[in-house]
Amino acid sequence: MVAHVQKCEDIGEKANKEYFIEKSLKKMKADWVGQNFLTPQFKNTTTNFIAGFEDAANLLDEHIVTGQAMQFSPFKGPFVDEIENWVKKLMTVQETLEEWLKC
C-alpha cells in the first residue's frame, strides 16, 4: 500500500467530495419539508393572495446557487441526474413564485 499512497489519497479525496455533494443534496431536500405558503383571504372578499414566502424565497436563492455550483463540480458524477432534476425543480419554483408575485 505504501507504493500507492498518492493513488489512495486521490481516491479518498474524491470520495470525500462526492459524499459532501450527496450530503448537501439530502440537506437541501430536507430543508423544503415543511415549507408552506400562506394564502390568506384579502379583506372581506373571496380573493386570496400569497403570503409568507420570504423565507422560502431566501432558501430558494441559496439552493439555486448551491445546485448550480454542484452542476460544475468535477465530483458530481454519481449525482448528475439528481442534481439536474433538483435544479430544474428549484428553477420551476422560482419562476412560479415570480409569476404569483406579478399577480
Secondary structure, DSSP 8 states (H G I E B T S, - for coil): -GGGHHHHHHHHHHHHHHHHHHHHHHHHHHHHTT---B--B-TTSS-B--B--HHHHHHHHHHHHHHHHHHT-TT-GGGHHHHHHHHHHHHHHHHHHHHHHH-
